[in-house]
Amino acid sequence: MSKVIISAKNIRKSYKLSKKNIIEALRGVNIEVKEGDFSAIVGPSGCGKSTLMHILGLLDRPDEGELFIGDINIKTIKDRQAHKLRAKKIGFIFQGFNLIPTLTALENVMLAGRYGGMKKKERKERALKILKVLGLIDRVNHKPNELSGGQQQRVAIARALINDPAVILADEPTGELDSKTSLEIIEILKKLNKDNNQTFLLVTHNTDVANACKKIIKLKDGKNE
């Protein structure tokens, strides 16, 4: 039986814009992520996909509901502990790559290892190894503006992998890429899932990306469809 990495039950989240204007972003979402999953969260704009991703990634907290990362109940830990848990257990891939423009590809990946508590020698060795696997060994000293969109996203994938996370959350990982490059990135993620049993949870509007996943989770109006 596969290990449960994330368990979320009846997750609710609202945002108060004014006294009379309250947006219910999530209205009782249930989701379970198991080791080895390759899943997509899909749904129309405004259905709560990104809000859910932020909560599952410990970037925000729910107003109501239960959220477990492994056997840790998020309600029972303080923000500082949540930050440490996120750094070690959760990797992120973003639509806009979110690379630091003044750092090289290698330095961007190593920085994530530093946040994860890894010593300099270890994080450099691991960063180089991952970048080599992703076909970027000849680009390690290049800064983001010297890389193509696909290469920048591969650096972002390497950054997400360096701390050997239990799960990688990818928010529209192909949103700024052309269709050919998008397929290449998805093939890389699928290979990591197959070869390393790396767990992925993707948010996407792209039908081709969603169809490439093993499981599709549909949201509508802040709830499971």
C-alpha positions in Angstrom: 0.0 0.0 0.0 1.4 3.4 -1.0 2.3 5.9 1.8 0.0 8.9 2.1 2.0 12.1 1.8 -0.8 14.7 2.0 -4.3 14.2 3.4 -6.7 17.2 3.3 -10.3 16.9 4.5 -13.0 19.6 4.3 -10.6 22.4 3.5 -12.2 25.8 3.5 -10.6 29.2 2.8 -12.2 32.6 2.5 -10.8 36.1 1.8 -12.5 39.2 3.2 -12.2 42.0 0.7 -14.6 44.2 2.6 -17.3 43.9 5.2 -19.8 42.8 2.6 -17.5 41.2 0.1 -16.2 37.8 1.2 -14.8 35.4 -1.4 -15.1 31.7 -0.5 -12.1 30.3 -2.4 -12.4 26.8 -1.0 -15.7 25.3 0.3 -14.9 21.9 1.6 -12.2 20.3 -0.6 -11.0 16.8 0.0 -7.7 15.5 -1.5 -5.2 12.7 -0.8 -1.8 12.4 -2.4 0.0 9.1 -2.1 3.7 8.3 -2.8 4.3 7.8 -6.5 1.2 9.7 -7.6 1.3 11.8 -10.8 -1.9 13.8 -10.5 -3.4 17.0 -11.9 -5.8 19.5 -10.3 -8.0 21.0 -13.0 -11.0 23.3 -13.2 -12.1 26.7 -14.5 -10.5 30.0 -13.5 -11.6 31.0 -10.0 -12.4 27.4 -8.9 -9.7 27.5 -6.1 -6.9 25.6 -7.7 -4.1 28.0 -6.8 -5.5 28.6 -3.3 -5.5 24.8 -2.7 -2.0 24.5 -4.0 -0.8 27.2 -1.6 -2.5 25.5 1.4 -1.1 22.0 0.5 2.3 23.6 0.1 2.1 25.3 3.5 2.3 28.7 2.0 -1.1 29.5 3.6 -3.3 27.9 6.2 -6.9 26.8 5.8 -9.7 28.5 7.8 -11.3 25.1 8.5 -10.5 21.4 7.8 -7.7 19.0 8.5 -4.4 19.0 6.8 -1.8 16.3 7.4 1.7 16.2 5.8 2.7 12.6 6.5 1.6 12.0 10.1 2.0 15.7 11.1 -1.2 17.6 11.7 -0.5 21.2 10.5 -2.9 22.6 13.1 -0.5 21.5 15.8 2.7 23.2 14.5 3.8 26.8 14.5 4.6 28.8 11.4 8.4 28.4 11.9 8.0 24.6 12.1 5.8 24.7 9.0 8.5 26.6 7.1 11.1 23.9 8.0 8.7 21.1 7.0 8.0 22.8 3.7 11.7 23.2 2.9 12.4 19.5 3.5 9.3 17.8 2.3 7.8 19.9 -0.5 9.3 21.1 -3.8 7.8 23.8 -5.9 7.7 24.4 -9.7 6.1 27.7 -10.7 4.7 29.0 -14.0 7.1 31.9 -14.1 10.1 29.8 -13.1 10.9 32.2 -10.2 14.7 32.0 -10.7 16.8 34.7 -9.1 18.2 36.6 -12.1 21.6 37.5 -10.6 22.4 33.8 -9.8 23.6 31.1 -12.2 21.7 27.9 -12.8 23.9 26.1 -10.3 23.6 28.8 -7.7 19.8 28.9 -8.0 19.6 25.2 -7.4 22.1 25.3 -4.5 20.2 28.1 -2.8 17.2 25.7 -2.3 19.6 23.2 -0.8 20.8 25.8 1.6 17.2 26.5 2.7 16.8 22.7 3.3 19.8 22.7 5.7 22.2 21.1 3.3 26.0 21.8 3.7 27.7 23.6 0.9 29.7 20.7 -0.5 26.8 18.4 -0.4 24.4 20.8 -2.1 26.9 21.6 -4.9 27.5 17.9 -5.6 23.8 17.2 -5.6 22.9 20.3 -7.7 25.5 19.3 -10.3 24.2 15.7 -10.4 20.6 16.8 -10.9 21.4 19.4 -13.5 23.4 16.7 -15.4 20.5 14.3 -15.3 18.3 17.1 -16.7 20.7 17.8 -19.6 22.0 21.1 -18.3 25.6 20.4 -17.3 26.8 22.7 -20.0 24.6 25.5 -18.7 25.4 25.5 -15.0 27.2 28.8 -15.1 24.6 30.6 -17.2 22.2 33.1 -15.6 18.4 32.9 -16.4 18.5 35.5 -19.1 21.0 33.3 -21.0 18.7 30.3 -20.9 15.6 29.4 -23.0 12.2 29.1 -21.3 12.5 25.3 -21.3 16.0 25.4 -19.9 14.9 27.8 -17.1 12.0 25.4 -16.2 14.5 22.5 -16.1 16.6 24.6 -13.6 13.4 25.1 -11.6 12.7 21.3 -11.6 16.3 20.7 -10.4 15.7 23.3 -7.6 12.5 21.5 -6.6 14.4 18.2 -6.5 17.5 19.1 -4.6 16.1 18.4 -1.1 14.7 15.1 -2.1 11.1 16.2 -1.3 8.3 13.8 -0.6 6.1 15.6 -3.1 6.6 18.3 -5.8 3.8 20.8 -6.3 3.8 22.3 -9.8 1.6 25.4 -10.4 1.0 25.7 -14.2 4.5 24.4 -14.9 4.0 24.7 -18.7 2.0 28.0 -18.7 4.8 30.1 -20.2 6.1 27.6 -22.7 5.3 26.7 -26.2 3.5 23.5 -27.0 6.6 21.6 -28.0 8.6 22.6 -25.0 5.6 21.9 -22.7 5.5 18.3 -23.9 9.3 18.0 -23.3 8.9 19.3 -19.7 6.0 16.9 -19.0 8.0 14.0 -20.4 10.8 14.9 -17.9 8.3 14.9 -15.0 6.9 11.6 -16.1 10.3 10.1 -16.3 11.2 11.3 -12.8 7.9 9.8 -11.6 8.6 6.5 -13.3 12.3 6.1 -12.6 12.5 7.6 -9.1 8.9 7.2 -7.9 8.9 11.0 -7.5 5.4 12.2 -6.5 3.9 15.1 -8.4 0.7 17.2 -8.0 0.1 19.6 -10.9 -2.3 22.5 -11.3 -3.0 23.1 -15.0 -5.4 24.5 -17.5 -3.7 22.5 -20.3 -5.7 19.5 -21.3 -2.7 17.7 -22.8 -0.8 18.1 -19.5 -3.8 16.9 -17.5 -4.3 13.9 -19.8 -0.6 12.9 -19.3 -1.3 12.4 -15.6 -2.3 9.2 -13.9 -5.1 10.9 -12.0 -7.2 14.0 -12.5 -8.8 15.9 -9.6 -11.6 18.3 -10.7 -12.6 21.4 -8.8 -15.6 23.6 -9.4 -16.8 26.5 -7.3 -14.3 25.8 -4.6 -15.3 22.1 -4.2 -14.5 18.7 -5.6 -16.6 18.2 -8.7 
